[in-house]
Amino acid sequence: MKDYIIMTDSTTDLPLSYFKEHHVEFVTLPYIINDETYEGDHQLDVKEFYQKMRDGALPTTTQVNPETALEKYREITSNADVDILVLAFSSGLSGTYNSMRIAAEEFEEEDSEHRIVIIDTLGASMGEGLIVHKAVCNKEKGMSLDENAAWVEENKLHVAHNFTVDDLFHLHRGGRVSKTAAIVGSLASIKPMLHVDDEGHLIKLSTVRGRKKSIHALLKAMEERIGDYEKENDVVFISHGDCEEEARFLANLIEERFGIHNFMINHVGPTIGAHTGPGVIALFYMADHR
């Protein structure tokens, strides 16, 4: 049985050390801030990125293009005789999945010796990252490419994505809330609760007043969704927009409520952070439903 490599993209918001340790390949989604483009190895430190946003910068993002994905496929297969399992950023939020699919079709026309299996995770940030992590664990336990792909397809909608933002302005800029809602919400300290649905779209669930209540609302959402999957959560992922102390406060709430002790906490990267802004807190776990 031919070995395979798991490949994904930077929107997983996994630490660089994770990719290196587990031999996961990825492509980076470019972003532009203050008229400078960042892509590949040319990246801002994530804390500097959020500081620029606090200072008024309005970053924009772009999807991975087919040429970038194709070059990555060539690079991986030229370095080793392997197939590739691609776990891509939600098609409901980006054209990256489609670019990777187009590139795979072109690659397979020029190289019939290597397979590329592409899955639309319908996930984002460390929700996509949690799906990648589960696939990595499956691979390390000896699961074949086809078995792993089938597992991901069967379980990806059991990865819940819940998050809250500190400032409605960036959601308004991205067309997620109206200008009036953003202004009124900011004045009244309204904090929306959102999630990524089964079609991979960003959907508003509810609102609460005040930052602390919004963090507790993330815990409540977990209580409502986790169902029979509580024992499946050997690890819970939390990402944040440069507000680590509050992310760890959420982890403590979850540990007290569910007895879960293992967390991976990391920054929301620029691709997602450009649309959610500083102060976003996102929670990802296995659940009965999203």
Kinemage of the C-alpha trace (Angstrom):
@kinemage 1
@onewidth
@group {chain A} dominant
@subgroup {mainchain}
@vectorlist {calphas} color= white
{ca met a 1} P 0.000 0.000 0.000
{ca lys a 2} L 1.444 3.350 -1.072
{ca asp a 3} L 2.046 5.880 1.679
{ca tyr a 4} L 0.271 9.220 1.602
{ca ile a 5} L 0.740 12.774 2.807
{ca ile a 6} L -1.959 14.899 4.414
{ca met a 7} L -2.106 18.385 2.927
{ca thr a 8} L -4.196 21.372 3.976
{ca asp a 9} L -4.013 25.168 4.045
{ca ser a 10} L -3.056 27.940 6.448
{ca thr a 11} L -6.645 28.607 7.525
{ca thr a 12} L -6.431 25.620 9.896
{ca asp a 13} L -4.671 28.023 12.297
{ca leu a 14} L -2.514 25.160 13.571
{ca pro a 15} L 0.937 26.051 14.913
{ca leu a 16} L 3.801 25.718 12.436
{ca ser a 17} L 5.391 23.248 14.850
{ca tyr a 18} L 2.376 20.945 14.413
{ca phe a 19} L 2.852 20.751 10.641
{ca lys a 20} L 6.527 19.954 11.082
{ca glu a 21} L 6.043 17.374 13.819
{ca his a 22} L 3.340 15.456 11.965
{ca his a 23} L 4.687 15.935 8.412
{ca val a 24} L 1.574 17.755 7.216
{ca glu a 25} L 1.993 19.913 4.112
{ca phe a 26} L 0.078 23.142 3.552
{ca val a 27} L -0.380 26.095 1.248
{ca thr a 28} L -0.793 29.649 2.500
{ca leu a 29} L -3.695 31.949 1.651
{ca pro a 30} L -2.357 35.435 0.821
{ca tyr a 31} L -3.580 38.598 2.507
{ca ile a 32} L -2.987 42.293 1.951
{ca ile a 33} L -2.592 44.864 4.699
{ca asn a 34} L -1.495 48.484 4.242
{ca asp a 35} L -0.937 47.770 0.525
{ca glu a 36} L 1.597 45.012 1.209
{ca thr a 37} L 0.921 41.398 0.228
{ca tyr a 38} L 1.884 38.616 2.596
{ca glu a 39} L 2.126 35.050 1.326
{ca gly a 40} L 4.342 31.996 1.594
{ca asp a 41} L 7.184 32.606 4.015
{ca his a 42} L 6.616 36.370 3.976
{ca gln a 43} L 4.287 36.744 6.955
{ca leu a 44} L 3.589 39.244 9.692
{ca asp a 45} L 3.867 38.093 13.275
{ca val a 46} L 0.262 37.459 14.244
{ca lys a 47} L 0.359 39.881 17.193
{ca glu a 48} L 1.677 42.581 14.860
{ca phe a 49} L -1.148 41.777 12.425
{ca tyr a 50} L -3.786 42.348 15.104
{ca gln a 51} L -2.066 45.501 16.321
{ca lys a 52} L -2.242 46.908 12.806
{ca met a 53} L -5.968 46.159 12.807
{ca arg a 54} L -6.361 47.906 16.159
{ca asp a 55} L -4.551 50.878 14.624
{ca gly a 56} L -7.100 51.025 11.801
{ca ala a 57} L -5.684 48.794 9.059
{ca leu a 58} L -8.310 46.941 6.998
{ca pro a 59} L -6.772 43.742 5.606
{ca thr a 60} L -8.161 41.883 2.625
{ca thr a 61} L -7.705 38.215 1.773
{ca thr a 62} L -7.546 36.059 -1.340
{ca gln a 63} L -7.968 32.352 -2.004
{ca val a 64} L -5.251 29.912 -2.979
{ca asn a 65} L -4.994 29.872 -6.775
{ca pro a 66} L -4.777 26.648 -8.807
{ca glu a 67} L -1.188 27.331 -9.838
{ca thr a 68} L -0.032 27.447 -6.216
{ca ala a 69} L -1.838 24.212 -5.383
{ca leu a 70} L -0.483 22.473 -8.499
{ca glu a 71} L 3.072 23.464 -7.644
{ca lys a 72} L 2.595 22.064 -4.132
{ca tyr a 73} L 1.326 18.736 -5.501
{ca arg a 74} L 4.384 18.521 -7.747
{ca glu a 75} L 6.707 19.361 -4.872
{ca ile a 76} L 5.238 16.705 -2.568
{ca thr a 77} L 5.293 13.899 -5.123
{ca ser a 78} L 8.760 14.775 -6.406
{ca asn a 79} L 10.172 14.428 -2.893
{ca ala a 80} L 8.536 11.050 -2.182
{ca asp a 81} L 6.466 8.361 -3.906
{ca val a 82} L 3.244 9.233 -2.083
{ca asp a 83} L -0.413 9.943 -2.720
{ca ile a 84} L -2.048 13.040 -1.204
{ca leu a 85} L -5.117 13.527 0.989
{ca val a 86} L -6.134 17.185 0.789
{ca leu a 87} L -8.343 18.642 3.529
{ca ala a 88} L -9.461 22.047 2.308
{ca phe a 89} L -10.943 25.243 3.765
{ca ser a 90} L -14.744 25.420 3.571
{ca ser a 91} L -16.142 26.021 0.080
{ca gly a 92} L -18.838 28.067 1.817
{ca leu a 93} L -16.242 30.669 2.787
{ca ser a 94} L -13.567 30.535 0.079
{ca gly a 95} L -12.806 29.342 -3.436
{ca thr a 96} L -9.695 27.565 -2.156
{ca tyr a 97} L -11.301 24.106 -2.289
{ca asn a 98} L -12.261 24.630 -5.919
{ca ser a 99} L -8.747 25.832 -6.779
{ca met a 100} L -7.284 22.712 -5.206
{ca arg a 101} L -9.744 20.552 -7.138
{ca ile a 102} L -8.898 22.209 -10.451
{ca ala a 103} L -5.182 21.808 -9.731
{ca ala a 104} L -5.672 18.123 -8.896
{ca glu a 105} L -7.386 17.486 -12.217
{ca glu a 106} L -4.499 19.125 -14.055
{ca phe a 107} L -1.927 17.256 -11.985
{ca glu a 108} L -3.514 13.871 -12.658
{ca glu a 109} L -3.370 14.571 -16.407
{ca glu a 110} L 0.400 14.947 -16.180
{ca asp a 111} L 1.080 12.317 -13.492
{ca ser a 112} L -0.961 9.123 -13.402
{ca glu a 113} L 1.283 7.504 -10.761
{ca his a 114} L 0.001 9.529 -7.821
{ca arg a 115} L -3.540 9.975 -6.499
{ca ile a 116} L -4.954 13.135 -5.010
{ca val a 117} L -8.111 12.862 -2.898
{ca ile a 118} L -9.649 16.225 -1.990
{ca ile a 119} L -12.223 16.796 0.743
{ca asp a 120} L -14.140 19.992 1.402
{ca thr a 121} L -13.973 20.060 5.206
{ca leu a 122} L -16.755 22.669 5.375
{ca gly a 123} L -14.634 23.892 8.272
{ca ala a 124} L -12.618 26.958 9.176
{ca ser a 125} L -9.896 28.053 11.571
{ca met a 126} L -9.092 25.406 14.172
{ca gly a 127} L -12.342 23.602 13.308
{ca glu a 128} L -10.687 22.733 10.025
{ca gly a 129} L -7.570 22.187 12.122
{ca leu a 130} L -9.374 19.702 14.367
{ca ile a 131} L -10.482 17.732 11.297
{ca val a 132} L -6.865 17.691 10.107
{ca his a 133} L -5.717 16.576 13.559
{ca lys a 134} L -8.206 13.694 13.624
{ca ala a 135} L -7.029 12.624 10.148
{ca val a 136} L -3.406 12.802 11.302
{ca cys a 137} L -4.220 10.563 14.276
{ca asn a 138} L -5.986 8.119 11.967
{ca lys a 139} L -2.988 8.010 9.642
{ca glu a 140} L -0.564 7.498 12.514
{ca lys a 141} L -2.703 4.556 13.667
{ca gly a 142} L -2.295 2.950 10.239
{ca met a 143} L -5.503 3.998 8.480
{ca ser a 144} L -5.234 3.956 4.692
{ca leu a 145} L -5.902 7.007 2.536
{ca asp a 146} L -9.325 5.749 1.434
{ca glu a 147} L -10.295 4.727 4.968
{ca asn a 148} L -9.186 8.094 6.308
{ca ala a 149} L -11.021 10.023 3.600
{ca ala a 150} L -14.195 8.062 4.352
{ca trp a 151} L -13.810 8.772 8.081
{ca val a 152} L -13.420 12.507 7.451
{ca glu a 153} L -16.465 12.627 5.172
{ca glu a 154} L -18.516 10.764 7.767
{ca asn a 155} L -17.415 12.862 10.742
{ca lys a 156} L -16.682 16.388 9.491
{ca leu a 157} L -20.178 17.628 10.327
{ca his a 158} L -19.637 16.442 13.902
{ca val a 159} L -16.944 19.104 14.410
{ca ala a 160} L -18.778 22.036 16.025
{ca his a 161} L -17.586 25.599 15.315
{ca asn a 162} L -18.785 28.251 17.799
{ca phe a 163} L -17.324 31.720 18.179
{ca thr a 164} L -17.933 35.225 19.377
{ca val a 165} L -16.379 38.544 18.379
{ca asp a 166} L -15.539 41.582 20.466
{ca asp a 167} L -16.311 44.171 17.778
{ca leu a 168} L -19.108 43.995 15.187
{ca phe a 169} L -17.325 46.347 12.756
{ca his a 170} L -15.354 43.641 10.969
{ca leu a 171} L -18.418 41.419 10.565
{ca his a 172} L -20.206 44.423 9.056
{ca arg a 173} L -17.288 45.044 6.695
{ca gly a 174} L -17.574 41.440 5.536
{ca gly a 175} L -21.327 41.740 5.006
{ca arg a 176} L -22.289 39.559 7.992
{ca val a 177} L -24.242 42.242 9.881
{ca ser a 178} L -25.804 45.538 8.825
{ca lys a 179} L -24.231 48.911 9.520
{ca thr a 180} L -27.070 49.769 11.897
{ca ala a 181} L -26.658 46.491 13.791
{ca ala a 182} L -22.927 47.096 14.070
{ca ile a 183} L -23.363 50.624 15.445
{ca val a 184} L -26.177 49.768 17.853
{ca gly a 185} L -24.491 46.546 18.916
{ca ser a 186} L -21.202 48.262 19.659
{ca leu a 187} L -22.893 51.005 21.707
{ca ala a 188} L -24.879 48.429 23.696
{ca ser a 189} L -21.942 46.017 24.067
{ca ile a 190} L -23.847 43.370 22.101
{ca lys a 191} L -21.753 40.287 21.344
{ca pro a 192} L -22.994 37.889 18.658
{ca met a 193} L -22.630 34.121 18.858
{ca leu a 194} L -21.938 32.588 15.450
{ca his a 195} L -21.173 29.173 14.033
{ca val a 196} L -20.213 27.436 10.795
{ca asp a 197} L -23.197 25.428 9.567
{ca asp a 198} L -23.460 22.152 7.642
{ca glu a 199} L -22.950 23.985 4.338
{ca gly a 200} L -19.786 25.622 5.626
{ca his a 201} L -21.323 29.085 5.900
{ca leu a 202} L -20.943 31.566 8.723
{ca ile a 203} L -24.290 31.881 10.518
{ca lys a 204} L -25.387 34.048 13.437
{ca leu a 205} L -26.942 32.018 16.267
{ca ser a 206} L -27.750 34.501 19.024
{ca thr a 207} L -26.583 37.605 20.864
{ca val a 208} L -25.666 38.372 24.451
{ca arg a 209} L -24.702 41.579 26.205
{ca gly a 210} L -21.193 41.811 27.570
{ca arg a 211} L -17.898 40.080 26.944
{ca lys a 212} L -17.930 37.693 29.897
{ca lys a 213} L -21.442 36.505 29.061
{ca ser a 214} L -20.367 35.850 25.480
{ca ile a 215} L -17.596 33.528 26.681
{ca his a 216} L -20.039 31.679 28.921
{ca ala a 217} L -22.367 31.439 25.897
{ca leu a 218} L -19.666 29.421 24.106
{ca leu a 219} L -19.742 26.922 26.959
{ca lys a 220} L -23.551 26.820 26.809
{ca ala a 221} L -23.431 26.093 23.074
{ca met a 222} L -21.071 23.204 23.773
{ca glu a 223} L -23.439 21.829 26.418
{ca glu a 224} L -26.290 21.940 23.886
{ca arg a 225} L -24.368 20.255 21.064
{ca ile a 226} L -21.908 17.771 22.516
{ca gly a 227} L -24.482 15.031 23.187
{ca asp a 228} L -23.098 11.497 22.921
{ca tyr a 229} L -19.736 12.806 21.680
{ca glu a 230} L -18.433 13.911 25.067
{ca lys a 231} L -16.046 10.938 25.253
{ca glu a 232} L -14.757 11.698 21.743
{ca asn a 233} L -13.216 14.933 22.970
{ca asp a 234} L -9.754 13.841 24.052
{ca val a 235} L -8.712 17.340 22.961
{ca val a 236} L -10.598 20.599 22.427
{ca phe a 237} L -9.302 23.365 20.156
{ca ile a 238} L -9.655 27.083 20.939
{ca ser a 239} L -8.453 29.919 18.704
{ca his a 240} L -8.382 33.611 19.503
{ca gly a 241} L -7.681 37.031 18.027
{ca asp a 242} L -4.812 38.041 20.308
{ca cys a 243} L -6.759 37.542 23.547
{ca glu a 244} L -5.114 34.442 24.979
{ca glu a 245} L -6.068 35.138 28.596
{ca glu a 246} L -9.774 35.001 27.727
{ca ala a 247} L -9.249 31.876 25.626
{ca arg a 248} L -7.674 30.198 28.642
{ca phe a 249} L -10.571 31.372 30.798
{ca leu a 250} L -12.885 29.513 28.395
{ca ala a 251} L -10.665 26.420 28.614
{ca asn a 252} L -10.957 26.521 32.411
{ca leu a 253} L -14.760 26.695 32.167
{ca ile a 254} L -14.782 23.656 29.884
{ca glu a 255} L -12.424 21.735 32.125
{ca glu a 256} L -14.636 22.414 35.154
{ca arg a 257} L -17.822 21.460 33.281
{ca phe a 258} L -16.693 18.423 31.281
{ca gly a 259} L -13.463 17.267 32.923
{ca ile a 260} L -11.550 17.755 29.662
{ca his a 261} L -7.903 18.504 30.374
{ca asn a 262} L -6.294 18.628 26.946
{ca phe a 263} L -6.556 21.820 24.885
{ca met a 264} L -4.785 23.252 21.882
{ca ile a 265} L -4.950 27.046 21.989
{ca asn a 266} L -3.605 29.184 19.160
{ca his a 267} L -4.169 32.479 17.355
{ca val a 268} L -6.806 32.950 14.690
{ca gly a 269} L -4.644 33.566 11.638
{ca pro a 270} L -4.872 36.538 9.265
{ca thr a 271} L -7.250 34.927 6.741
{ca ile a 272} L -10.018 34.447 9.292
{ca gly a 273} L -8.898 37.273 11.569
{ca ala a 274} L -9.246 39.839 8.777
{ca his a 275} L -13.009 39.215 8.909
{ca thr a 276} L -13.490 38.749 12.661
{ca gly a 277} L -11.019 41.240 14.081
{ca pro a 278} L -9.076 41.353 17.346
{ca gly a 279} L -10.822 39.738 20.275
{ca val a 280} L -12.502 36.859 18.465
{ca ile a 281} L -12.724 33.643 20.500
{ca ala a 282} L -13.594 30.389 18.737
{ca leu a 283} L -14.317 26.950 20.175
{ca phe a 284} L -14.097 23.620 18.311
{ca tyr a 285} L -15.027 20.139 19.523
{ca met a 286} L -16.696 16.883 18.508
{ca ala a 287} L -20.471 17.035 18.847
{ca asp a 288} L -23.788 15.478 17.852
{ca his a 289} L -24.272 18.375 15.441
{ca arg a 290} L -22.738 21.669 14.487
